[in-house]
Amino acid sequence: MKTNMKPAVYVSGLEKDYAGEHALAGVSFEVSPGCLFGLIGADGAGKTTLLRILTTLSTFDQGSVEVLGKNVNVDFRYLRNKTGYMPQKFSLYQDLSVKENIVFFADVFGVKSGKLKERMEQLLSFSRLTQFANRRSRDLSGGMKQKLALSCALIHTPEIIFLDEPTTGVDPVSRREFWDILSDLKKKGITIVVSTPYMDEAQKCDELLFLHHGKIMRKGKPDDLLDAYPYNLFSVKSETNRTISYPQTGIIPKNLELIYPSEGSLHIAVRDKFSSEETVLSCVKTVLPEASIIKRITPKIEDLFIYLLSDTK
């Protein structure tokens, strides 16, 4: 990728308040062309507000925001024809078929009739909806509805798309298929900015930005962020391999930094000088006597996210 290319998204010093409360506070970042860029944060972190600003649907109080080299306040009409947006609740027409929904959005974006047939076939094929083209959208599964919504957002061949938690509430198989589609779009050179509550999806992004109460906690490539994880991490189970429950209000033993459930076990975050398995297990047993199986593990994005949230308290 050429280093002298203008960023697909440029944000500097972005501020947005709602009723005196900071929705976004001093947010600055860039997204390179062709990047799959992930927004991570708990509910209320500011992800949707940020996406609405980037898609010219919401104003802001201070800062500079450019998409595809254009000012979102000045060039909003141009940008609406060059960008695609899939909000959390995409408004499909339930009584229209898959094909009719796509035609409707083609009309909205002014897609020429001579190009519509070819574009329709492309979208139905890549979204795996060809055999369901005549099915009403109300009769589609949740995963199919999301694929249709993405197809509608892509009908005008945008250069960049913004997706707000597109797989929330979708079954695991459909989630995987949806991200396979995003991977295909990335290979075609489309820039993708997506928010997700699923840490396994976040791992698939080229770059990540973690938001908390409107402020950036971390940003960077997943591997680089994980390399900077400050603790040694362990997984603990009982002798019967049964998951050990630990109350959120439980007292964390001295020398242990974090204890939380993950993937059927308890994850224990520990500083270096207390990092032997025997020492950690001994500490854990003071509050969880049933703990008996321990192994050192490599942190994942979920572990990083939990650490970042704990660091804000």
C-alpha positions in Angstrom: 0.0 0.0 0.0 1.4 3.4 -0.9 2.3 5.5 2.1 1.6 8.8 0.3 -2.1 8.0 -0.2 -4.6 10.2 1.5 -6.4 8.4 4.4 -9.9 7.2 3.6 -11.0 8.6 7.0 -9.3 11.5 8.8 -10.5 12.5 12.3 -8.8 15.1 14.4 -9.9 16.5 17.8 -13.5 15.4 17.4 -15.9 16.6 20.1 -19.6 15.9 20.4 -21.8 16.7 23.4 -25.4 15.6 24.1 -27.1 17.7 26.8 -23.8 18.6 28.3 -22.4 15.1 28.4 -19.4 14.1 26.3 -20.4 11.6 23.6 -17.0 12.0 21.9 -14.0 13.8 23.5 -10.9 14.6 21.6 -11.1 11.7 19.2 -8.3 11.5 16.6 -7.5 8.7 14.2 -7.0 7.8 10.5 -8.2 4.9 8.4 -6.0 3.8 5.4 -7.7 3.1 2.1 -8.6 -0.6 1.8 -8.4 -1.2 5.5 -10.8 -3.3 7.6 -11.1 -1.0 10.6 -12.9 -2.1 13.8 -14.5 0.1 16.4 -14.7 -1.6 19.8 -16.4 -0.4 23.0 -19.2 -1.1 25.4 -22.7 0.3 25.0 -22.5 4.1 25.3 -18.9 4.2 24.3 -19.7 6.6 21.3 -19.4 4.1 18.4 -22.8 4.9 16.9 -22.3 8.6 17.3 -19.0 8.4 15.6 -20.4 6.4 12.7 -23.3 8.9 12.2 -20.8 11.7 12.0 -18.6 9.9 9.5 -21.7 9.2 7.3 -22.8 12.9 7.4 -25.9 12.1 9.4 -24.9 13.9 12.5 -23.2 17.2 13.3 -20.4 17.7 15.8 -19.2 20.5 18.0 -15.5 20.7 17.4 -12.7 19.1 15.4 -12.0 18.1 11.8 -13.6 15.1 9.9 -12.8 14.1 6.4 -13.9 11.0 4.4 -12.3 10.2 1.1 -10.5 13.5 1.4 -13.7 15.5 1.6 -15.0 17.6 4.5 -18.2 15.8 5.9 -19.9 19.2 6.6 -19.2 20.8 3.3 -19.2 17.8 0.9 -22.0 15.7 2.4 -24.0 15.3 -0.8 -20.9 14.0 -2.7 -20.1 11.7 0.2 -23.5 10.2 0.4 -23.1 8.9 -3.1 -19.6 7.5 -2.4 -20.2 5.9 1.0 -22.5 3.1 2.2 -24.0 2.9 5.7 -25.6 0.0 7.5 -27.0 1.1 10.9 -27.9 -1.2 13.7 -31.5 -1.3 12.5 -31.5 -1.2 8.8 -35.0 -0.4 7.4 -35.8 -3.2 5.0 -39.3 -3.2 3.5 -40.9 -6.4 4.9 -43.5 -6.8 2.2 -40.9 -6.5 -0.6 -38.9 -9.4 -1.9 -35.1 -9.5 -1.7 -34.8 -8.3 -5.3 -37.4 -5.6 -4.8 -35.6 -4.2 -1.8 -32.4 -3.9 -3.8 -34.3 -2.2 -6.7 -35.8 0.3 -4.2 -32.4 1.3 -2.8 -31.0 1.4 -6.4 -33.7 4.0 -7.2 -32.8 6.0 -4.0 -29.2 6.2 -5.0 -29.9 6.8 -8.7 -28.3 3.7 -10.1 -28.9 3.7 -13.8 -31.3 1.0 -15.1 -28.7 -0.2 -17.6 -26.3 -1.2 -14.8 -28.9 -2.4 -12.3 -29.3 -6.0 -13.7 -25.5 -6.7 -13.6 -25.2 -5.1 -10.2 -28.2 -7.0 -8.9 -26.6 -10.3 -10.0 -23.3 -9.4 -8.4 -24.9 -8.5 -5.0 -27.1 -11.6 -4.9 -24.2 -13.8 -5.8 -21.7 -12.5 -3.3 -24.3 -12.3 -0.5 -25.4 -15.9 -1.2 -29.0 -14.7 -1.7 -29.5 -15.7 -5.3 -31.9 -18.6 -4.5 -33.9 -16.3 -2.2 -34.3 -13.4 -4.6 -38.1 -13.6 -4.7 -38.6 -14.3 -1.0 -40.1 -11.5 1.0 -37.7 -10.0 3.5 -40.0 -10.6 6.4 -39.6 -14.4 5.8 -35.8 -14.3 5.8 -33.7 -15.5 8.8 -31.8 -12.9 10.8 -28.6 -13.6 9.0 -30.2 -13.3 5.6 -31.7 -10.0 6.5 -28.3 -8.6 7.4 -26.8 -9.8 4.1 -29.7 -8.2 2.3 -29.2 -5.0 4.3 -25.5 -5.0 3.3 -26.4 -5.6 -0.3 -28.7 -2.6 -0.2 -25.9 -0.5 1.3 -23.6 -1.5 -1.5 -26.0 -1.1 -4.5 -24.4 2.2 -5.6 -20.8 0.8 -5.5 -19.5 2.9 -2.6 -15.8 3.3 -2.0 -16.1 3.0 1.7 -18.8 1.4 3.9 -19.7 1.9 7.6 -21.4 -0.9 9.5 -22.8 -0.5 13.0 -22.8 -3.9 14.8 -24.1 -5.7 11.7 -24.0 -9.2 13.2 -25.6 -8.5 16.6 -28.2 -11.2 17.4 -27.2 -13.3 14.4 -26.4 -17.0 14.7 -22.7 -18.0 14.7 -22.8 -19.6 11.2 -24.4 -16.5 9.7 -21.9 -14.3 11.5 -19.0 -16.2 10.0 -20.6 -16.0 6.5 -21.1 -12.3 6.9 -17.4 -11.7 7.8 -16.4 -13.9 4.8 -18.3 -11.4 2.7 -16.5 -8.5 4.3 -13.2 -10.2 3.6 -14.2 -10.5 -0.1 -15.1 -6.8 -0.1 -11.8 -5.9 1.3 -10.0 -7.8 -1.4 -11.9 -5.7 -3.9 -10.3 -2.6 -2.3 -13.3 -1.3 -0.4 -12.6 0.4 2.9 -14.7 -1.0 5.7 -15.3 0.7 9.1 -17.3 -1.7 11.4 -18.3 -1.7 15.0 -18.7 -5.1 16.7 -19.4 -6.4 20.2 -17.8 -9.7 19.3 -14.1 -10.0 20.1 -13.5 -12.9 17.7 -14.7 -10.6 14.9 -12.4 -7.8 16.2 -9.4 -10.1 15.7 -10.1 -10.2 12.0 -9.7 -6.4 11.5 -6.5 -4.8 10.2 -6.7 -2.1 12.8 -8.8 -1.5 16.0 -9.9 1.5 17.9 -11.1 1.0 21.5 -13.6 3.6 22.8 -14.8 4.2 26.3 -17.1 7.1 27.3 -16.2 8.9 24.1 -12.4 8.7 24.5 -9.9 6.5 22.8 -8.3 3.9 25.1 -6.1 2.2 22.5 -5.7 2.0 18.7 -3.5 0.0 16.5 -3.1 -3.4 14.8 -4.5 -6.4 16.8 -1.1 -8.2 17.0 0.7 -5.0 18.2 -1.9 -4.3 20.8 -1.7 -7.8 22.1 2.1 -7.7 22.2 1.7 -4.7 24.6 -0.6 -6.6 27.0 1.0 -6.0 30.4 0.2 -9.2 32.3 0.9 -12.9 32.2 -2.4 -14.7 31.7 -3.6 -18.0 33.0 -6.6 -20.2 32.6 -8.0 -22.0 35.7 -10.5 -24.8 36.1 -11.5 -27.4 38.7 -10.2 -30.9 38.8 -13.4 -32.1 37.0 -12.8 -29.6 34.3 -15.9 -27.8 35.4 -16.0 -24.0 35.1 -15.4 -22.2 38.4 -17.8 -19.4 39.1 -16.3 -16.2 40.6 -18.6 -13.3 41.8 -17.9 -10.0 40.2 -17.8 -8.5 43.7 -15.4 -11.1 44.9 -12.1 -10.0 46.5 -9.1 -10.4 44.2 -6.2 -11.9 46.1 -3.0 -9.8 46.5 -0.7 -10.1 43.5 -3.5 -11.1 41.1 -4.7 -8.2 38.9 -7.8 -9.6 37.2 -10.1 -12.6 37.6 -12.9 -13.1 35.1 -14.8 -15.9 33.3 -13.9 -16.6 29.7 -14.4 -19.5 27.3 -15.5 -22.0 30.0 -12.7 -21.2 32.5 -11.5 -18.4 34.7 -8.8 -16.1 33.3 -6.3 -14.8 35.8 -4.1 -11.8 35.0 -0.9 -11.6 36.9 2.2 -9.3 37.0 5.6 -10.9 36.1 7.1 -11.6 39.4 4.1 -13.7 40.5 3.8 -15.5 37.2 4.7 -19.1 37.9 1.8 -21.5 37.6 2.4 -22.9 41.2 2.4 -19.4 42.7 -0.7 -18.3 40.8 -2.7 -21.4 41.7 -1.7 -21.0 45.3 -3.1 -17.4 45.3 -6.3 -18.5 43.5 -6.9 -21.3 46.0 -7.2 -18.8 48.8 -10.5 -17.7 47.4 -11.4 -20.6 45.1 -10.4 -23.9 46.8 -11.8 -26.0 44.0 -9.2 -24.5 41.5 -6.8 -27.2 40.5 -6.0 -27.1 36.8 -4.0 -24.1 35.6 -2.1 -23.3 32.3 -0.5 -20.2 30.9 -2.4 -18.9 27.9 -1.9 -16.2 25.2 -4.2 -13.2 25.6 -6.8 -12.5 23.0 -8.7 -9.3 22.1 -11.3 -10.0 24.7 -8.6 -10.2 27.4 -7.2 -6.9 26.1 -10.6 -5.3 26.2 -11.3 -6.4 29.8 -7.9 -5.1 30.8 -8.5 -1.7 29.2 -11.9 -1.4 30.9 -10.4 -2.3 34.2 -7.7 0.4 33.7 -10.4 3.1 33.4 -11.9 2.4 36.9 
